Amino acid sequence: MRLNVNQFAPSFSTKDVFGNQTDLQKLRNHKIYLTFERNVGCPVCNLRTHELLKHANFFKSRGITVLMVYESGEEMMKAYLGENNYPFHFIADPQNKLYHLYGVERSVLKVINGLFNGLLSKVLAGNKLFAKPMRQDGHLDRIPAEFVIDPYGKILVAHYGKFVGDHLPLDVLMKSF
């Protein structure tokens, strides 16, 4: 079931891939950007991750906690992230518990729709950004979703992708805070 604007974000508590506790209840009083990507081998998701990392100072300067959820297992995610230090929380959810909690869908039709909406150019651009080759270990028909959550736990923006690669434009995302 999809979530809507002005609804309270469902709480969850988990650890990110570096062992840091991530508890949505404890993040009250923080602005949160919660994004559900596909898997670490997805070139389109890799492109988006790099786009967001370029704007890490924006998120930090505004006190925004960034939570990035992937279907990949912890080992694959650690291989993807390497030894780098990141300003975001990367969360492995191979059992799709958080995906289900937030109503993040799977759709073959939306994957096909992506082909008519710039998917191939994003795949090529994202492939160039991989530090090393990665295999996909999630559902190929997973569609991304993004949420902006206010300090009180209310959803300000609920964006469910219309196709693979349909993310909130960065300017729209940044204006949401």
N, C-alpha and C positions, 0 to 999 in steps of 0.2 A: 504494500500500500504506500503510495506516494505521500510525502509530507508537504505541508503547505506553509506559506508565510504566516507569521504570527502564532504559529503552533510552537509549543516548547519542544526543543530538540530532545530526542530520546537519550537518556543517560547510558553511559557504558564506562567500564573500567578495564583497561588492558595495559600491556607493556609494549613500548615501541621496540624495534629490533635491536636497540642498544641497551635494553633492560630498564629504561626509564618508565616509571608509572605514568599512565595517561588516564586520568579520571575526569570525565566531563563535569561531574558534580563539583569537583575540586577546582575546576577551571572557571567556575562562576566568577564574576567580576573581571573576566578577560573577554576580549573580542576573539572570536575563533573563525578561522577559515578551515572548513573540513571538506576535503576533496577525496572522492573515490575514483581511483584510476583502474586500469585493467590489471596489468601485471608488469613486472620490471623488464620483460623482454619485448614489450609493446613499443615500437618506435614512436608512435603518436604520443604515448604517455611519457616517453623519454623526452620528447620535444617539449611537452608541457612542463615537466619537472625542471628542465633547464630554463624555460621562460620564467617560471616562478622564482628560481634561485637567483636570476639576474635582478630580481626586485626584493631580495631578502632584506635589504636595508629599509625599504618602505614598510614591510611588515614589522620589523623590529622597532623602528622609530615610533610606530603607532601602538605598540604593545599588543600586537595581533599574534596569537598562537596559531601556527599552521600545522594541521594534522593531515598527513597524506596516507591513505589506506590503499593497499594493493592486495590482489588475490594471491600473490606469490607467497611462498613459504619463507621463513626467516633466513634460511641458508642462502637461497637465491637472492634475497634482498641484500644481505650482507655482501655477497659477491658483486652485486650491482653497485652498491654504495662504496665499496672498497674501504680504504683507511681514512677517507676524508672526514672532516668535521662539518656537520650540517646544522643550519639554524632551524630546521623543521623536524617534526616527529614523523618518522616513517613507521607505519604499522602494517604488519603482516596479518592477513585475514584469509588464509587458504580454505577455511571452513565456511567462509561467506557469512558469518554471524552478523557482522556490522552491515554488510551489504543488504541483508534481509531486514535488519532493524530499520534501515533508512530507505527501504523500498527501491534500491538500485537494481535496475532491470537488466535482462538479457534479451536480445532481439536480433535475429538473423536479418530481418527486413531493414533494421536501422544500420546494420553493418553494410548492407548493399547500398542503402541511401548515402552512406559516407562516400562511396565511390563517385557519387555525383556532386559531392560537396568538398572537394579538395583533399580527400583521404590520401591519394597516392603521393601528392607533393609533401604532405606531412610525414608520410612513411619514409620518403627519401631523406628529408631534412632530419628526422629523428634518428634514422640509422647512422647518419654521419656523426652524431653526437655521442654514440656509445663509446665508452673507454675500451671495451672489449666486447666481442660478440656475446649476446645473451639469447637464450631460448625462451620462448613463451611457455609459461606454466600455469596459465589461468584459462578462463573461458574466452574463446575468441569472439563470442557474441556478446560480451559484457559491454554495456554502454556507461560512460562516465556520468557522475553526478557531483554537484558542488553545493555547499551550504555556507552561508554567512550567518553566524550566531552572535547575538548581542550579549553583553555582560550578564544579563538576567536569564540567559538560556533560551531566549526566543529566536526563532528562525526569521532572519531579515530577508534572506534570499534563498530560494530553493530552485536550483537549476538542474533539471534532468535532461541529459543530452538527447537531441533528436537523431543523432547519428554518432558513429565513432569519430572522435576528434571535435565534437561540438562542446567546447568549453566556454565559460563566460569570457568575453573579451576582457583583456587586462584592464583597460580603462574603466569598464563597467564594474569589474571586481573592486578596483581601488576606490571608486566613488561610493561603493557600498559601505565603506568604513567611515 
